[in-house]
């Protein structure tokens, strides 16, 4: 099972951590794992390129664990309110998308959020 925990501060999404293998399919054929990877890379590329903001992330190639933080979603790190809103909204969209996936793949995926 993959567990995804989203980080929030004052209701603002600013990162997440993904841990574990989904176990939905064999390595290389796991469509759920592929979907998570694609969505995570979309977030990284969108923040870095489209929003020209720093995204800190680590990916453990052995365990596939990922930790991602985008401090520019928070007012103390980014003055531009529109940019903060866009970045936090992107992360919030990922949160809702994963919750939709949990409805069908609840044995393989769990989603939580913590206030930090």
C-alpha positions as CSV (number, residue, x, y, z in Angstrom):
1,X,0.0,0.0,0.0
2,X,1.1,3.5,-0.7
3,X,0.3,6.1,2.0
4,X,0.3,9.7,1.0
5,X,0.3,12.4,3.7
6,X,-0.2,16.0,2.7
7,X,1.3,18.9,4.7
8,X,-0.8,21.9,5.5
9,X,-0.1,25.1,7.5
10,X,-3.1,27.3,8.3
11,X,-5.1,25.4,5.8
12,X,-2.6,25.9,3.0
13,X,-1.2,22.8,1.3
14,X,2.6,23.0,0.9
15,X,3.8,19.5,0.4
16,X,3.3,15.7,0.8
17,X,5.1,12.5,1.5
18,X,4.4,9.2,-0.4
19,X,5.6,6.0,1.2
20,X,5.4,2.4,0.1
21,X,4.5,0.4,-3.0
22,X,0.9,0.2,-4.1
23,X,1.1,-3.5,-4.8
24,X,-1.7,-3.2,-7.3
25,X,0.4,-4.8,-10.1
26,X,3.8,-6.3,-10.9
27,X,6.7,-3.9,-11.1
28,X,6.6,-2.2,-14.5
29,X,2.9,-3.0,-14.9
30,X,1.4,-1.2,-11.9
31,X,-0.9,1.4,-13.4
32,X,-1.7,2.9,-10.0
33,X,2.0,3.4,-9.2
34,X,2.5,4.9,-12.7
35,X,-0.4,7.3,-12.1
36,X,1.1,8.5,-8.8
37,X,4.5,8.9,-10.4
38,X,3.1,10.9,-13.4
39,X,1.1,13.2,-11.2
40,X,4.0,13.8,-8.8
41,X,6.3,14.7,-11.7
42,X,3.6,17.0,-13.1
43,X,3.6,18.9,-9.8
44,X,7.3,19.1,-9.7
45,X,7.6,20.4,-13.3
46,X,4.7,22.8,-13.0
47,X,6.0,24.4,-9.8
48,X,9.6,24.6,-11.1
49,X,8.9,25.7,-14.7
50,X,5.4,27.3,-14.9
51,X,5.5,29.0,-11.6
52,X,9.3,29.5,-11.5
53,X,9.4,28.5,-7.9
54,X,11.6,26.2,-5.9
55,X,10.4,22.7,-5.1
56,X,12.4,20.6,-2.7
57,X,12.0,16.9,-3.1
58,X,13.7,13.6,-2.5
59,X,13.0,10.3,-4.2
60,X,14.4,7.1,-2.7
61,X,14.9,4.9,-5.8
62,X,14.8,1.7,-3.8
63,X,11.7,2.3,-1.7
64,X,10.1,4.8,-4.1
65,X,9.4,7.0,-1.1
66,X,9.0,10.6,-2.1
67,X,9.0,13.8,0.1
68,X,8.1,17.1,-1.5
69,X,7.8,20.6,-0.1
70,X,7.0,23.9,-1.8
71,X,7.5,26.6,0.7
72,X,6.5,29.3,-1.8
73,X,2.9,28.2,-1.2
74,X,3.2,29.8,2.2
75,X,3.0,33.6,2.8
76,X,6.2,33.8,4.9
77,X,8.2,32.5,1.9
78,X,6.4,34.1,-1.1
79,X,5.0,37.6,-1.4
80,X,3.0,37.0,-4.6
81,X,-0.4,36.0,-3.5
82,X,-1.4,34.7,-6.9
83,X,1.6,32.4,-7.1
84,X,1.0,31.1,-3.6
85,X,-2.7,30.4,-4.4
86,X,-1.7,28.6,-7.7
87,X,0.9,26.4,-6.0
88,X,-1.3,25.5,-3.0
89,X,-4.2,24.9,-5.4
90,X,-2.1,22.5,-7.5
91,X,-1.2,20.5,-4.3
92,X,-4.8,20.6,-3.1
93,X,-5.9,19.3,-6.5
94,X,-3.6,16.4,-6.1
95,X,-5.0,15.7,-2.7
96,X,-8.6,15.6,-4.1
97,X,-7.5,13.5,-7.1
98,X,-5.9,10.9,-4.8
99,X,-9.0,10.8,-2.7
100,X,-11.0,10.0,-5.8
101,X,-8.6,7.2,-6.5
102,X,-8.9,5.8,-3.0
103,X,-12.6,5.1,-3.7
104,X,-11.6,2.5,-6.2
105,X,-8.2,1.5,-4.9
106,X,-8.7,1.6,-1.1
107,X,-6.7,-1.6,-0.6
108,X,-3.7,-0.1,-2.3
109,X,-3.7,3.6,-1.5
110,X,-4.5,5.8,1.6
111,X,-4.5,9.6,1.8
112,X,-4.2,11.7,4.9
113,X,-3.3,15.3,5.8
114,X,-1.5,16.9,8.7
115,X,-1.4,20.4,10.0
116,X,2.2,21.5,10.6
